[in-house]
Amino acid sequence: MKSFIKGVALIQVLIISMIMSILGVFILQTVKEQVKISGLVDRKFNLRLQIENAESKLLQALVSSPRVRIEGHSEKFVREWNFYNEPFQLTDNVVAKVQDERGLVNLNIVDNRLFNSVLNELNIEVQDRRVIVSSLKDWKDNDDTPRANGAEADFYSNIMTDGPRNKQLQLLGEFSLIRGGVLIDTEDLEKYFTIANQSGFNITTAPELVIQAYLKDKTQVDSLLTARKSINIDESSLFRLTGLESDEFITFAVGNNLRVQLEAKDGSMTLKKSFSLGLNVGSHLNPIVVSNVKWN
């Protein structure tokens, strides 16, 4: 009997020992995971700090320097920066991309020739282009009479959506609510279009597709794309490269509305921050307005 009791006790001890061992392994794994997570959080915080510090340098340069490459500038990135969304090194570990919104197609201050040409480059069919152009006008005007191929309140009511606004677009994504707007996918909408409250089209900072849509001449397009990588394009060089002269629409001056993306990496970890900038360097109270901030 005593042997039986000792055997049972031994089995209980073994079971308890096994449970304690499993619990110990579990605790050890949990601690390791927590240490790993803590390390990831620390690395991510470090990247965020790098981006924030780089952003402050960029903003300082934008309000204190002309928006052109400046040879001999104390900040290396100002000697190399661009405003047509090509990456440039902002700090040791932060890469920036800056897009002048004057180089995009303005959906609120529309140039019909450019708008139609870009829609064509995006492979939008002729009839669909007519619908988009007319419906955009109907969305913004104050009357209830639809244009040919357009859309007013009756159209949107029939498909059970709200519209039109009868004002200018307030958000770029609002364009997808307009009849035919969904034919332009979100990526292309964000890459080629703007609703910035500024006039003029800066062909020198436009994406290649938009330049092609406007010039329709591959030789001129290639010349402009090559030249802008090495020189600040002024009025005379713009005319030499494209035959265009600045006027009430065409300009070579970078505007006050910019889109910015900053990116930092730590091994396999990448952190990005994107935002819109409104510059008013003449204002002492609000020289910079930051909006549409996104981290991803």
Sequence and secondary structure as in RCSB ss.txt:
>XXXX:A:sequence
MKSFIKGVALIQVLIISMIMSILGVFILQTVKEQVKISGLVDRKFNLRLQIENAESKLLQALVSSPRVRIEGHSE
KFVREWNFYNEPFQLTDNVVAKVQDERGLVNLNIVDNRLFNSVLNELNIEVQDRRVIVSSLKDWKDNDDTPRANG
AEADFYSNIMTDGPRNKQLQLLGEFSLIRGGVLIDTEDLEKYFTIANQSGFNITTAPELVIQAYLKDKTQVDSLL
TARKSINIDESSLFRLTGLESDEFITFAVGNNLRVQLEAKDGSMTLKKSFSLGLNVGSHLNPIVVSNVKWN
>XXXX:A:secstr
 HHHHHHHHHHHHHHHHHHHHHHHHHHHHHHHHHHHHHHHHHHHHHHHHHHHHHHHHHHHHHHHS SS  TT SS
HHHHH  SBS  EEEETTEEEEEEEGGGSEESSS  HHHHHHHHHHTT  HHHHHHHHHHHHHHHSS S   TT 
  HHHHHHTT     SS  SSGGGGGGSTTGGGS HHHHHHHEE  S   EEGGGS HHHHHHHH  HHHHHHHH
HHTTTS   HHHHHHHHS    SSEE S  SEEEEEEEEEETTEEEEEEEEEEE TT SS SEEEEEEEE 
